[in-house]
Structure formats: structure tokens, C-alpha cells
Amino acid sequence: MKTIFLSIVAIMALSCAKSGGSGNQEPPPPTPPVKEIVYDETGCLYTSYDNLVMAGYQGWFAAQGDASDRGWYHLGMGSCGGFKPGCSAVDFYPDMTEYTQKYKTDFKYPDGSDVYMYSPYDESTVDLHFKWMKDYGIDGVFMQRFVVEVKESNPKGKRHFNKVLENALKAAKKYGRAICVMYDLSGCGPEDVAYIEKDWKELQSTFDLFNNKTHPTYLRHNKKPLVVLWGVGFNDGRRYTTANVDALVDRLKGPEKRVSVMLGVPYYWRSMRNDTENNPGLHALIKKSDIVMPWAVGRYGPGNYAQVAGVELAADVQWCNNNKVTYVPWHSPASAGAT
């Protein structure tokens, strides 16, 4: 009995020793920090947005008879029956003299001759636009990518905007113009904001977007390729939130800080009044971004510029300097709706 007892005690002791020994093991080594990605910018023509004059390129028009199969898209008005005399959604009609591909409309000039329209779905049209940019000193464009137009549920829209971007990337390289993708969040819900991450990855893969040889004019800033998110912090009842965009920025950048981000924000973003939501999260989001571009359209005119911008602009720039964020002013040409 003693032998058996001692054997049991010995087994128990050994078991306890093993159990206790596992508690004294060395903890696993800490996870190494993620290294920030470093891009080779050899051959890149635009490594900073500083001192550039750039335009927004919407590219959303289509013409009846072009390969997009979208009719007179974004030219007509449904309220009056489309795109025809007495019914048009455009303020100014283009001079068509230099276009090689043209589409006959139902409009007539005063002398009775036919009026034609262009389509950015055609490579020659976009090529001409980029040639003009070079001729007249415009450094480049932001290719506006309307999220509601490029969702998987809208295949015609996505095909359209991908083709226009393809045309623009070719022309940007040919004429040495800067180019950058800008996502417009207008009309989005939270799920659409989240979808941007997938679309952005698709663009990088489809067009080999960051290849210095293929696209030497893709715009970079702070040593990273730049992507723009327009429409953050407005108080006009949008369905997505600043928190949705904040989460997207975290995913786009990642721990490796893969890209630089520019935000299109309301004009009163710093003071959080008038057109801006009262949300401290907006400032936190801007601080983690690289560039801020306030929407100044309709916020002032020739008669009150000094009173409006004089109060806001200097303080905005100072805030950006203090927080190491680049400030970009916005200017809009005159139109029927705003100056």
C-alpha cells in the first residue's frame, strides 16, 4: 500500500511540476512593427501637389451613338424630355471645331446648321482635352469617380468611368499632365463608402496604377500615391457619416501607410459652422489625412470675398500648418448656379 501510495504521490508531483513549469515559460516574442511602405519614385513627374493648378474632370457625359450605349447621358433633363431644343442640362455648349469624333444632336445653330456633341468615351476626345491642358497651362486633373455610378449594381456606369479613366491615363502620359483618382461620395450610403476600398484595389490591379513607367504622371504627395475622397463633414443630411469615412481612410492607408489621402470638405470645416457638421471627429479625420480641400463654391462672391475668406482663410491655413496638413484652395469658374 505504501508503494502504491508513494507511486501515486510521485505521479502527482511530476504532474504538478510539469504544470508549474509551463507557467514559467518565456512569453512569445512581440509582433514586429509593420514597416511603412516606401515607393521608388524614379521617373515620377509629379511627386507633390504643391504649386500645381489642377481641374476636376467629370467625364460623365455620353452621346447618342457612342460605344457607351448610354444615350445623351448627363446632358438631358428628364423633367422636360431629354436632350433637345428647350431641354438641356448644360450651361455652355462646347466649340466642336477641333473634335474628330462628333455626334449630331437635335439642336440647330442660328444659320440652320447642325449642332454636334462629343463623348469622353472616345479616346480622341479625351486626348484633345489633355492637349488643351498642356497648351493652356493646366497641370493636370482629378478624375472624378462618382461612387454611385461605379457600383457593381451599375455595370454600364462602371464600364463608362473605367473607359474614360483608361483614355485619360493614356493622354496624361502623352502630354505630361498630372492625374489622380477622386472619389465623389455624393448620394452614398455607408455600404457605398465601404465599397470604395474594393474599387480602389481593382483600379490598381486593372491599370497597374502605381507603375512609374506605365503611369509616370500619377500624382503623389508625401512620398505616396494620392487618392481623394470628396464630400466629408457636410451637414446636408448625407446618409454616410464622418465615422464611415474615417474607417475607410484607415483601410486605404493601412498600417503600412500605402497612400496619401486628400479630403474634400465643407468651407467652414475648421470652425464647424454654417455648412459643416458640429463633429470633433471631422478634425481627427483631417489630421490623419494629408491634404484638405474646402468646397468654396457659392460661399462668397466678388462683393463679399474679403469678409468671408478674410475671416476663414488665414486661420484655416494656420490650423493646417500646425497639424502638418496641406491646404488646397478651390476655385470654380462662373456658371448658371454659382460663381
C-alpha positions in Angstrom: 0.0 0.0 0.0 2.8 2.3 0.8 4.4 1.6 -2.5 1.2 2.3 -4.3 0.6 5.4 -2.4 4.1 6.7 -3.0 3.8 5.9 -6.7 0.6 7.9 -6.8 2.2 10.8 -5.0 5.2 10.7 -7.3 3.0 10.8 -10.3 1.0 13.7 -8.9 4.2 15.5 -8.0 5.6 15.1 -11.5 2.3 16.3 -13.0 2.4 19.4 -10.8 5.9 20.0 -11.7 5.1 19.9 -15.4 2.1 22.1 -14.9 4.0 24.7 -12.9 6.9 24.6 -15.4 4.6 25.7 -18.3 3.7 28.8 -16.3 7.3 29.8 -16.2 7.9 29.6 -19.9 9.2 32.7 -21.8 6.4 34.8 -23.3 6.2 34.8 -27.1 8.3 37.5 -28.8 6.3 40.7 -29.6 4.9 41.1 -33.1 7.4 43.2 -35.1 6.0 46.6 -36.1 4.7 46.9 -39.6 7.1 48.7 -41.9 5.9 51.7 -43.7 5.8 51.1 -47.4 8.5 53.0 -49.4 7.9 53.7 -53.1 10.5 54.2 -55.7 9.6 57.5 -57.3 12.2 57.2 -60.1 10.7 58.6 -63.3 7.7 60.1 -61.5 6.9 63.6 -62.8 4.6 64.8 -60.1 5.9 63.8 -56.6 3.9 66.6 -54.8 0.7 68.5 -55.2 2.5 71.7 -54.2 2.3 74.6 -56.7 0.1 72.7 -59.2 -3.1 74.0 -60.8 -5.4 71.1 -61.4 -9.0 70.7 -62.5 -11.8 68.2 -61.8 -12.5 66.0 -64.8 -16.0 64.5 -64.5 -16.1 62.6 -67.8 -19.8 61.7 -67.1 -21.2 62.8 -70.5 -22.2 60.3 -73.2 -23.6 60.8 -76.7 -26.3 59.0 -78.6 -24.4 56.7 -80.9 -21.1 56.3 -79.0 -20.0 52.9 -77.7 -21.1 53.5 -74.1 -24.7 52.7 -75.0 -26.0 55.4 -72.5 -27.7 57.8 -74.9 -27.3 61.6 -74.2 -26.3 60.8 -70.6 -25.9 63.7 -68.2 -26.8 66.1 -71.0 -30.6 66.0 -70.9 -33.2 66.6 -68.3 -35.9 64.0 -67.6 -38.3 66.7 -66.4 -38.6 68.1 -70.0 -38.0 65.1 -72.1 -34.2 64.6 -72.6 -31.7 66.4 -74.7 -33.4 68.5 -77.3 -34.2 72.1 -78.1 -35.6 73.7 -75.0 -34.4 70.9 -72.8 -30.7 70.7 -71.7 -28.7 70.2 -68.5 -25.6 72.1 -69.7 -24.8 75.8 -69.2 -22.4 76.2 -72.1 -22.2 74.5 -75.4 -18.6 73.4 -76.5 -16.8 74.7 -79.5 -16.6 71.5 -81.6 -14.1 72.7 -84.2 -11.2 70.6 -83.1 -13.0 67.3 -82.3 -12.6 64.4 -84.7 -15.5 62.3 -83.4 -18.8 64.1 -83.2 -22.4 63.2 -82.6 -25.3 65.0 -84.3 -27.9 66.4 -81.9 -31.4 67.8 -82.5 -30.2 71.4 -81.9 -29.5 73.9 -84.7 -27.3 76.9 -84.9 -29.0 80.2 -85.9 -27.8 79.7 -89.5 -29.7 76.3 -89.6 -26.6 74.1 -89.5 -26.5 71.0 -87.2 -25.1 71.1 -83.7 -22.8 68.2 -82.7 -21.6 67.0 -79.3 -18.6 65.0 -78.1 -18.3 61.9 -75.9 -15.4 61.3 -73.4 -16.0 57.6 -74.0 -14.0 58.2 -77.2 -10.2 58.2 -76.8 -9.7 61.0 -79.3 -11.9 63.4 -77.2 -10.0 62.9 -74.0 -6.8 63.2 -75.9 -7.9 66.6 -77.2 -8.8 67.8 -73.7 -5.4 66.9 -72.3 -3.7 68.5 -75.2 -5.6 71.7 -74.3 -4.4 71.4 -70.7 -0.9 71.4 -71.9 -1.4 74.2 -74.3 -3.1 76.5 -71.7 -1.0 75.7 -68.6 -3.3 73.4 -66.6 -1.0 70.9 -64.8 -3.5 68.1 -64.6 -6.8 66.7 -63.4 -8.6 64.8 -60.7 -10.6 62.0 -62.4 -13.9 62.3 -60.6 -15.2 58.8 -59.9 -18.8 59.0 -58.6 -19.3 56.1 -56.3 -23.0 55.6 -57.1 -22.0 55.4 -60.8 -19.3 52.7 -60.4 -21.1 50.2 -58.1 -21.3 46.6 -59.2 -25.1 47.1 -59.5 -24.5 49.7 -62.3 -22.3 47.8 -64.8 -22.9 50.4 -67.6 -21.8 53.2 -65.3 -18.7 51.4 -64.1 -17.7 50.4 -67.7 -18.2 54.1 -68.7 -16.0 55.5 -66.0 -13.3 52.8 -66.4 -13.1 53.6 -70.1 -12.9 57.4 -69.5 -10.1 56.7 -66.9 -8.3 54.5 -69.4 -8.5 57.3 -72.0 -7.2 59.8 -69.5 -4.3 57.8 -68.3 -3.0 57.4 -71.9 -3.5 61.1 -72.6 -1.9 62.2 -69.3 1.3 60.2 -70.1 1.3 61.6 -73.7 1.0 65.2 -72.7 2.8 65.1 -69.3 -0.2 66.1 -67.3 -0.7 65.0 -63.6 -3.6 62.7 -63.0 -5.2 61.4 -59.8 -8.4 59.4 -58.9 -11.0 61.4 -56.9 -14.0 59.5 -55.4 -17.1 61.6 -55.1 -19.3 60.4 -52.2 -22.5 62.3 -53.2 -25.5 60.1 -52.9 -23.7 57.3 -51.0 -24.8 55.2 -48.1 -22.4 53.6 -45.6 -22.2 50.4 -47.7 -21.1 52.5 -50.7 -18.3 54.2 -48.8 -17.1 50.8 -47.7 -17.2 49.6 -51.4 -14.6 52.2 -52.3 -11.8 50.1 -50.9 -12.7 47.3 -53.3 -13.0 49.6 -56.3 -9.7 51.3 -55.5 -7.9 47.9 -55.4 -9.5 47.0 -58.7 -8.2 50.1 -60.3 -4.7 49.5 -59.1 -4.8 46.0 -60.5 -6.6 46.8 -63.8 -4.4 49.8 -64.7 -1.2 49.0 -62.8 -1.8 52.4 -61.5 1.4 52.9 -59.5 3.8 51.6 -62.2 6.2 54.5 -62.7 6.9 53.6 -66.4 3.3 53.0 -67.4 1.9 56.0 -65.5 4.8 58.4 -64.7 2.3 61.3 -64.2 0.1 59.7 -61.5 0.1 62.3 -58.7 2.0 61.6 -55.5 2.2 63.5 -52.2 4.2 62.9 -49.1 6.1 60.2 -51.0 2.9 58.1 -51.6 0.3 57.9 -54.5 -2.6 60.2 -53.8 -6.3 59.3 -53.7 -9.1 61.8 -53.0 -12.3 61.4 -51.1 -14.7 64.3 -51.7 -17.7 65.1 -49.5 -16.8 64.7 -45.9 -18.3 66.6 -43.0 -21.2 68.3 -44.7 -24.4 68.9 -42.7 -26.8 68.4 -45.6 -28.3 65.1 -44.4 -26.0 62.7 -46.1 -26.6 59.0 -45.3 -23.0 58.2 -44.6 -21.1 59.6 -41.6 -17.7 61.0 -40.9 -17.0 57.8 -38.9 -17.7 55.8 -42.1 -15.1 57.8 -44.0 -12.6 57.7 -41.1 -12.8 53.8 -41.2 -12.3 53.9 -44.9 -9.2 56.1 -44.6 -7.7 53.7 -42.1 -8.3 50.8 -44.5 -6.9 52.7 -47.5 -3.8 53.7 -45.7 -3.3 50.6 -43.7 -0.6 50.2 -41.1 1.9 50.4 -44.0 0.6 53.8 -44.9 0.1 52.8 -48.5 -1.3 56.0 -49.9 -1.7 59.7 -49.2 -5.3 60.9 -48.8 -6.9 64.3 -49.8 -10.3 65.1 -48.3 -12.9 67.4 -49.9 -14.6 69.1 -47.0 -17.1 72.0 -46.4 -15.8 75.6 -46.5 -16.3 76.1 -42.7 -14.6 72.8 -41.8 -12.4 74.3 -39.1 -15.0 76.4 -37.2 -17.6 73.7 -37.8 -20.5 76.1 -38.6 -22.8 77.0 -41.5 -22.2 74.1 -44.0 -20.3 71.9 -41.6 -21.5 69.3 -39.1 -20.5 70.0 -35.5 -18.4 66.9 -35.0 -14.9 66.9 -33.5 -14.4 63.6 -35.4 -14.0 65.6 -38.6 -10.9 67.3 -37.2 -9.5 64.0 -36.1 -10.0 62.6 -39.6 -8.4 65.6 -41.3 -5.4 65.2 -39.0 -4.8 61.6 -40.2 -5.1 62.7 -43.8 -2.5 64.6 -45.9 -4.4 67.3 -47.8 -7.7 69.2 -47.2 -9.6 71.0 -49.9 -12.6 73.1 -48.7 -15.6 73.5 -51.0 -15.8 77.2 -51.7 -18.4 77.1 -54.4 -21.2 79.6 -53.6 -19.7 80.6 -50.3 -18.6 84.0 -51.4 -18.7 86.3 -54.4 -16.8 89.4 -55.7 -18.7 91.6 -53.3 -18.0 89.7 -50.0 -14.8 87.8 -50.6 -12.8 89.8 -48.1 -15.4 89.5 -45.4 -15.8 85.7 -45.8 -12.3 84.5 -46.8 -10.6 87.2 -44.8 -12.0 85.6 -41.6 -11.7 81.9 -42.5 -8.7 81.5 -44.8 -5.8 82.7 -42.7 -7.0 80.7 -39.7 -7.6 77.6 -41.9 -4.1 77.7 -43.3 -2.6 78.2 -39.8 -4.5 75.2 -38.5 -3.2 73.1 -41.3 0.4 74.3 -40.7 0.1 73.4 -37.1 -1.2 69.9 -37.9 1.1 69.2 -40.8 -1.8 69.0 -43.3 -1.5 70.6 -46.8 -4.2 73.2 -47.6 -5.5 73.4 -51.1 -7.8 76.3 -52.2 -10.7 75.6 -54.6 -11.9 77.9 -57.3 -14.9 77.4 -59.5 -15.5 79.2 -62.9 -18.7 81.1 -63.3 -21.8 79.1 -64.1 -25.6 79.5 -64.0 -25.7 78.3 -60.4 -22.6 79.7 -58.7 -19.5 81.8 -59.1 
